[in-house]
Amino acid sequence: MHLLTALLLAAALAFSALTLLGLYDPRLGLARNRRAGLRRNAALALIGYALMAISLSAGDINRRGYDTRFAAHGAGAVPGTAAHRGS
């Protein structure tokens, strides 16, 4: 999982750099003009960042039900149904 995240990060950073270089000079962004370079490189960078976020959160879905914060007394009760303690 960590290797996949690292590869996605490297790809996203590379396309982000190509996007910024393409704004300076389209040939540096490996495109014919600024618009094509910005569209292609920025879209690929955003896809890389989105896939990286998905891969980072994929392991958390399995552990979500075992969070100790939600295992406290009364956490499973519906609000308003718990008995109130009198004085």
C-alpha positions as CSV (number, residue, x, y, z in Angstrom):
1,M,0.0,0.0,0.0
2,H,2.8,2.4,0.8
3,L,4.6,1.7,-2.5
4,L,1.4,2.5,-4.4
5,T,0.9,5.7,-2.5
6,A,4.6,6.7,-3.1
7,L,4.3,6.0,-6.8
8,L,1.0,8.0,-7.1
9,L,2.6,10.9,-5.2
10,A,5.7,10.9,-7.5
11,A,3.4,10.8,-10.6
12,A,1.2,13.6,-9.3
13,L,4.2,15.8,-8.4
14,A,5.8,15.2,-11.8
15,F,2.6,16.3,-13.6
16,S,2.3,19.3,-11.3
17,A,5.8,20.3,-12.2
18,L,5.1,19.8,-15.9
19,T,2.0,22.0,-15.5
20,L,4.0,24.8,-13.9
21,L,6.8,24.5,-16.4
22,G,4.2,24.5,-19.2
23,L,2.8,27.8,-18.0
24,Y,6.3,29.3,-18.4
25,D,7.1,27.7,-21.7
26,P,4.8,25.2,-23.4
27,R,7.8,23.1,-24.7
28,L,8.9,22.5,-21.1
29,G,5.5,21.2,-20.3
30,L,5.7,18.8,-23.2
31,A,2.8,20.4,-25.0
32,R,2.2,22.5,-28.2
33,N,0.6,25.4,-26.4
34,R,-0.2,26.6,-22.9
35,R,-3.8,25.6,-23.0
36,A,-3.2,22.0,-24.0
37,G,-0.4,21.6,-21.5
38,L,-2.4,23.0,-18.7
39,R,-5.4,20.9,-19.5
40,R,-3.6,17.6,-19.9
41,N,-0.9,17.9,-17.2
42,A,-3.2,19.4,-14.5
43,A,-5.9,16.8,-15.2
44,L,-3.4,14.0,-14.8
45,A,-2.0,15.6,-11.6
46,L,-5.5,15.9,-10.1
47,I,-6.2,12.3,-11.0
48,G,-3.0,11.2,-9.3
49,Y,-3.8,13.2,-6.1
50,A,-7.4,11.7,-6.1
51,L,-6.1,8.2,-6.5
52,M,-3.5,8.8,-3.7
53,A,-6.3,10.0,-1.4
54,I,-8.3,6.9,-2.2
55,S,-5.4,4.6,-1.5
56,L,-4.6,6.4,1.8
57,S,-8.2,6.1,3.0
58,A,-8.8,2.5,1.8
59,G,-7.2,1.0,4.9
60,D,-9.2,3.2,7.3
61,I,-12.5,1.9,6.2
62,N,-11.8,-1.6,7.7
63,R,-10.8,0.0,11.1
64,R,-13.6,2.5,11.3
65,G,-15.9,0.3,13.3
66,Y,-13.2,-0.5,15.9
67,D,-12.6,3.1,16.9
68,T,-12.3,3.3,20.7
69,R,-14.0,6.7,20.9
70,F,-17.3,5.1,19.8
71,A,-17.0,2.2,22.3
72,A,-17.7,4.5,25.3
73,H,-20.7,3.7,27.6
74,G,-23.9,4.9,26.0
75,A,-22.4,5.7,22.6
76,G,-24.8,3.2,20.9
77,A,-27.9,4.6,22.5
78,V,-30.3,6.8,20.6
79,P,-30.3,10.4,22.0
80,G,-33.3,11.1,24.2
81,T,-34.0,7.4,25.0
82,A,-31.4,7.1,27.8
83,A,-32.8,7.2,31.4
84,H,-32.1,10.4,33.2
85,R,-30.6,10.2,36.6
86,G,-32.6,12.1,39.2
87,S,-31.2,13.9,42.2
